[in-house]
């Protein structure tokens, strides 16, 4: 049974979410503040978080940012605000999806199921893609049995990309996920690590230009299969 943490300061909304999710086989943990949610997430194994934006003391955006300091748990943000700027803000803080109030039960369940399905790969510690082998336990990257020497950050980056094909990562998201929010580095550090990672994979014979692309003005994207004309390779 998948466990979902529901974070909302309104008891009515917590009850409604639980009413939708529990009959469909989800175990729901209800907490009424971002701080309570953080405490619970640090202690328990959670599969997904549904997080309200407009909360007192610590809003959903700040809570999401704090969660990303220690966890890559999938996060769906819930809000009555549908402006593009608010959606973008949530995604930049590390949210995986967004749903706007009022929403239908079917939409919520579809989003939960889709996100859990996508994030299922992220729990794998041994990934293989077209001869490229990534082993988290042994911190080992190989292409056709040839070991590729990487730094810890480069290793974490390729693992993140392999786990999340088709997802565009902003530089801010990569900084948060790989270096942590308190790291005193800038976007150029990200670009340098990506460039070095590309060079190492290319030198090993892996066709990196077909899979890791720059999305201008945003960040980077790993494409399993797709049109190169859509993205930049540099």
C-alpha positions as a Python dict, from the first residue, in 0.01 Angstrom:
ca = {
    (1, 'X'): (0, 0, 0),
    (2, 'X'): (133, 342, -100),
    (3, 'X'): (153, 605, 174),
    (4, 'X'): (60, 965, 94),
    (5, 'X'): (113, 1260, 327),
    (6, 'X'): (-160, 1524, 298),
    (7, 'X'): (-51, 1870, 413),
    (8, 'X'): (-324, 2133, 449),
    (9, 'X'): (-430, 2370, 726),
    (10, 'X'): (-800, 2311, 646),
    (11, 'X'): (-948, 1999, 805),
    (12, 'X'): (-1225, 1992, 544),
    (13, 'X'): (-974, 1965, 259),
    (14, 'X'): (-775, 1696, 440),
    (15, 'X'): (-1094, 1495, 488),
    (16, 'X'): (-1194, 1542, 123),
    (17, 'X'): (-854, 1425, -4),
    (18, 'X'): (-868, 1125, 227),
    (19, 'X'): (-1222, 1048, 108),
    (20, 'X'): (-1097, 1040, -253),
    (21, 'X'): (-775, 847, -194),
    (22, 'X'): (-837, 593, 84),
    (23, 'X'): (-1101, 385, -102),
    (24, 'X'): (-854, 355, -390),
    (25, 'X'): (-597, 175, -180),
    (26, 'X'): (-384, 462, -48),
    (27, 'X'): (-282, 509, 314),
    (28, 'X'): (-327, 877, 396),
    (29, 'X'): (-143, 1064, 671),
    (30, 'X'): (-305, 1401, 747),
    (31, 'X'): (-101, 1690, 886),
    (32, 'X'): (-216, 2048, 931),
    (33, 'X'): (105, 2245, 876),
    (34, 'X'): (422, 2244, 672),
    (35, 'X'): (633, 2203, 986),
    (36, 'X'): (441, 1889, 1090),
    (37, 'X'): (480, 1752, 741),
    (38, 'X'): (857, 1803, 748),
    (39, 'X'): (888, 1625, 1081),
    (40, 'X'): (686, 1328, 958),
    (41, 'X'): (874, 1302, 628),
    (42, 'X'): (1208, 1290, 809),
    (43, 'X'): (1092, 994, 1018),
    (44, 'X'): (880, 780, 787),
    (45, 'X'): (903, 629, 439),
    (46, 'X'): (655, 818, 222),
    (47, 'X'): (561, 755, -141),
    (48, 'X'): (403, 1092, -228),
    (49, 'X'): (310, 1430, -78),
    (50, 'X'): (2, 1635, -160),
    (51, 'X'): (80, 1987, -43),
    (52, 'X'): (-146, 2290, -15),
    (53, 'X'): (11, 2623, -113),
    (54, 'X'): (-177, 2877, 100),
    (55, 'X'): (-95, 2790, 461),
    (56, 'X'): (-5, 3017, 755),
    (57, 'X'): (345, 3033, 907),
    (58, 'X'): (509, 2818, 640),
    (59, 'X'): (338, 2817, 302),
    (60, 'X'): (348, 2531, 52),
    (61, 'X'): (627, 2683, -154),
    (62, 'X'): (860, 2708, 146),
    (63, 'X'): (757, 2362, 267),
    (64, 'X'): (833, 2217, -76),
    (65, 'X'): (1172, 2387, -76),
    (66, 'X'): (1251, 2246, 268),
    (67, 'X'): (1144, 1895, 164),
    (68, 'X'): (1382, 1909, -131),
    (69, 'X'): (1672, 1969, 107),
    (70, 'X'): (1655, 1606, 217),
    (71, 'X'): (1410, 1412, -1),
    (72, 'X'): (1314, 1351, -365),
    (73, 'X'): (966, 1226, -271),
    (74, 'X'): (710, 1312, -542),
    (75, 'X'): (514, 1628, -459),
    (76, 'X'): (179, 1748, -596),
    (77, 'X'): (93, 2106, -502),
    (78, 'X'): (-270, 2205, -454),
    (79, 'X'): (-386, 2565, -485),
    (80, 'X'): (-677, 2788, -579),
    (81, 'X'): (-433, 3003, -777),
    (82, 'X'): (-385, 2896, -1138),
    (83, 'X'): (-171, 3183, -1268),
    (84, 'X'): (126, 3065, -1470),
    (85, 'X'): (371, 3249, -1244),
    (86, 'X'): (245, 3057, -940),
    (87, 'X'): (268, 2724, -1120),
    (88, 'X'): (623, 2801, -1234),
    (89, 'X'): (718, 2907, -882),
    (90, 'X'): (600, 2576, -740),
    (91, 'X'): (785, 2374, -1003),
    (92, 'X'): (1104, 2571, -942),
    (93, 'X'): (1077, 2498, -572),
    (94, 'X'): (1084, 2127, -660),
    (95, 'X'): (720, 2026, -704),
    (96, 'X'): (652, 1750, -958),
    (97, 'X'): (293, 1838, -1043),
    (98, 'X'): (21, 2094, -975),
    (99, 'X'): (-356, 2070, -935),
    (100, 'X'): (-593, 2364, -904),
    (101, 'X'): (-899, 2384, -678),
    (102, 'X'): (-1172, 2290, -735),
    (103, 'X'): (-1072, 1959, -885),
    (104, 'X'): (-1252, 1635, -963),
    (105, 'X'): (-1175, 1308, -790),
    (106, 'X'): (-1086, 1144, -1121),
    (107, 'X'): (-828, 1414, -1201),
    (108, 'X'): (-663, 1385, -861),
    (109, 'X'): (-641, 1006, -883),
    (110, 'X'): (-504, 1024, -1238),
    (111, 'X'): (-231, 1267, -1133),
    (112, 'X'): (-138, 1060, -828),
    (113, 'X'): (-120, 739, -1031),
    (114, 'X'): (82, 901, -1310),
    (115, 'X'): (333, 1055, -1071),
    (116, 'X'): (377, 734, -873),
    (117, 'X'): (424, 545, -1200),
    (118, 'X'): (690, 790, -1320),
    (119, 'X'): (868, 802, -987),
    (120, 'X'): (878, 423, -963),
    (121, 'X'): (1205, 431, -1157),
    (122, 'X'): (1359, 669, -905),
    (123, 'X'): (1368, 394, -644),
    (124, 'X'): (1588, 175, -864),
    (125, 'X'): (1952, 172, -762),
    (126, 'X'): (2061, -13, -1077),
    (127, 'X'): (1967, 147, -1408),
    (128, 'X'): (2057, 29, -1757),
    (129, 'X'): (2001, 231, -2073),
    (130, 'X'): (2141, 137, -2415),
    (131, 'X'): (2453, -18, -2267),
    (132, 'X'): (2499, 256, -2007),
    (133, 'X'): (2490, 106, -1659),
    (134, 'X'): (2445, 312, -1341),
    (135, 'X'): (2488, 135, -1004),
    (136, 'X'): (2405, 349, -702),
    (137, 'X'): (2517, 100, -437),
    (138, 'X'): (2869, 70, -577),
    (139, 'X'): (2879, 427, -718),
    (140, 'X'): (2977, 285, -1056),
    (141, 'X'): (2905, 406, -1408),
    (142, 'X'): (2984, 184, -1707),
    (143, 'X'): (2926, 184, -2078),
    (144, 'X'): (2951, -159, -2242),
    (145, 'X'): (3146, -280, -1937),
    (146, 'X'): (3393, 10, -1963),
    (147, 'X'): (3413, 202, -1635),
    (148, 'X'): (3357, 577, -1666),
    (149, 'X'): (3525, 777, -1391),
    (150, 'X'): (3299, 1049, -1252),
    (151, 'X'): (3292, 1286, -959),
    (152, 'X'): (3016, 1230, -700),
    (153, 'X'): (2814, 1522, -843),
    (154, 'X'): (2850, 1397, -1201),
    (155, 'X'): (2740, 1052, -1089),
    (156, 'X'): (2437, 1197, -911),
    (157, 'X'): (2348, 1407, -1216),
    (158, 'X'): (2347, 1116, -1462),
    (159, 'X'): (2142, 911, -1217),
    (160, 'X'): (1886, 1189, -1186),
    (161, 'X'): (1858, 1219, -1564),
    (162, 'X'): (1826, 843, -1618),
    (163, 'X'): (1554, 821, -1356),
    (164, 'X'): (1354, 1106, -1504),
    (165, 'X'): (1347, 1083, -1885),
    (166, 'X'): (1159, 1359, -2067),
    (167, 'X'): (1163, 1587, -1763),
    (168, 'X'): (1311, 1935, -1799),
    (169, 'X'): (1528, 2026, -1499),
    (170, 'X'): (1587, 2392, -1430),
    (171, 'X'): (1932, 2485, -1307),
    (172, 'X'): (1774, 2585, -975),
    (173, 'X'): (1619, 2239, -942),
    (174, 'X'): (1953, 2071, -1014),
    (175, 'X'): (2127, 2293, -759),
    (176, 'X'): (1866, 2198, -499),
    (177, 'X'): (1859, 1826, -581),
    (178, 'X'): (2234, 1766, -620),
    (179, 'X'): (2413, 2036, -422),
    (180, 'X'): (2149, 2136, -169),
    (181, 'X'): (1986, 2473, -121),
    (182, 'X'): (2261, 2605, 104),
    (183, 'X'): (2539, 2544, -148),
    (184, 'X'): (2722, 2865, -238),
    (185, 'X'): (2752, 2803, -612),
    (186, 'X'): (2601, 2951, -927),
    (187, 'X'): (2458, 2831, -1257),
    (188, 'X'): (2803, 2815, -1415),
    (189, 'X'): (2892, 2528, -1182),
    (190, 'X'): (2596, 2330, -1316),
    (191, 'X'): (2697, 2401, -1675),
    (192, 'X'): (3057, 2300, -1604),
    (193, 'X'): (2953, 1967, -1452),
    (194, 'X'): (2717, 1895, -1740),
    (195, 'X'): (2992, 1975, -1992),
    (196, 'X'): (3238, 1744, -1814),
    (197, 'X'): (2979, 1467, -1791),
    (198, 'X'): (2904, 1494, -2161),
    (199, 'X'): (3274, 1478, -2248),
    (200, 'X'): (3329, 1167, -2037),
    (201, 'X'): (3031, 982, -2182),
    (202, 'X'): (3121, 1089, -2536),
    (203, 'X'): (3481, 972, -2490),
    (204, 'X'): (3353, 635, -2370),
    (205, 'X'): (3154, 598, -2691),
    (206, 'X'): (2807, 663, -2552),
    (207, 'X'): (2591, 873, -2792),
    (208, 'X'): (2528, 1146, -2536),
    (209, 'X'): (2435, 1402, -2803),
    (210, 'X'): (2122, 1199, -2877),
    (211, 'X'): (1997, 1205, -2520),
    (212, 'X'): (2116, 1495, -2302),
    (213, 'X'): (1999, 1833, -2427),
    (214, 'X'): (2011, 2194, -2318),
    (215, 'X'): (1671, 2364, -2302),
    (216, 'X'): (1763, 2725, -2363),
    (217, 'X'): (1671, 2962, -2085),
    (218, 'X'): (1557, 2679, -1858),
    (219, 'X'): (1803, 2397, -1796),
    (220, 'X'): (1854, 2041, -1917),
    (221, 'X'): (1651, 1745, -2035),
    (222, 'X'): (1724, 1376, -2088),
    (223, 'X'): (1545, 1231, -2390),
    (224, 'X'): (1524, 856, -2436),
    (225, 'X'): (1390, 889, -2788),
    (226, 'X'): (1306, 1210, -2968),
    (227, 'X'): (1381, 1473, -3225),
    (228, 'X'): (1715, 1643, -3185),
    (229, 'X'): (1581, 1950, -3362),
    (230, 'X'): (1375, 2037, -3055),
    (231, 'X'): (1672, 2082, -2824),
    (232, 'X'): (2027, 2205, -2820),
    (233, 'X'): (2314, 1964, -2766),
    (234, 'X'): (2557, 2224, -2634),
}
